[in-house]
């Protein structure tokens, strides 16, 4: 079974400072990893994904994430936080070692609320 | 504009009164899925569909039904809603032919069952 852990319910960071939102995962095979963001009263928006290749993935709005296979982590980072980055962030994993319908299932973490303080 | 739409966006109902939440996508995606979001639990998959007339249970299917008669539509049916189905519901779709890598989400339907 696949699972995702986001160990922090909330992350507070001052505007202009670097931010990190943590994610660790567990799969039996190889993972596809995703970050989604949810702004208040909105649906989930795709930020970035790791499929294969370079471990450092760049995404929308200046976000990036680093895939670390040995630590089974996929932390989300941004060099300089903006107040407008305040939102709920979800990490998700898909285990591609399966075939068929089950291989398309995404498992989400519980979410981390990011608050950027002016 | 490529999008996933859901209706209604907000719904208040009473226990036992059947309801349907519609979901439609205009991207010709094969894969569609329903999730519910609850505080502290993240998103959990209810049902998914790989294509027309092909549906299967996700992690929390009890109390829900779905159908996939057309490729673009994937309605979620609550035959006899109960208060524990009060939640925020999201529909999502992705293209299997493109690898199914990225799921696109609708804006959500907030349901309150009294």
Interface residues (C-beta under 8 A of the other chain):
Chain A: X4 X9 X32 X34 X36 X42 X43 X44 X45 X46 X49 X51 X90 X101 X104 X105 X106 X108 X109 X110 X111
Chain B: X4 X31 X33 X35 X40 X41 X42 X43 X44 X45 X48 X50 X54 X56 X58 X90 X92 X94 X96 X99 X100 X101 X102 X103 X104 X105 X106 X107 X108
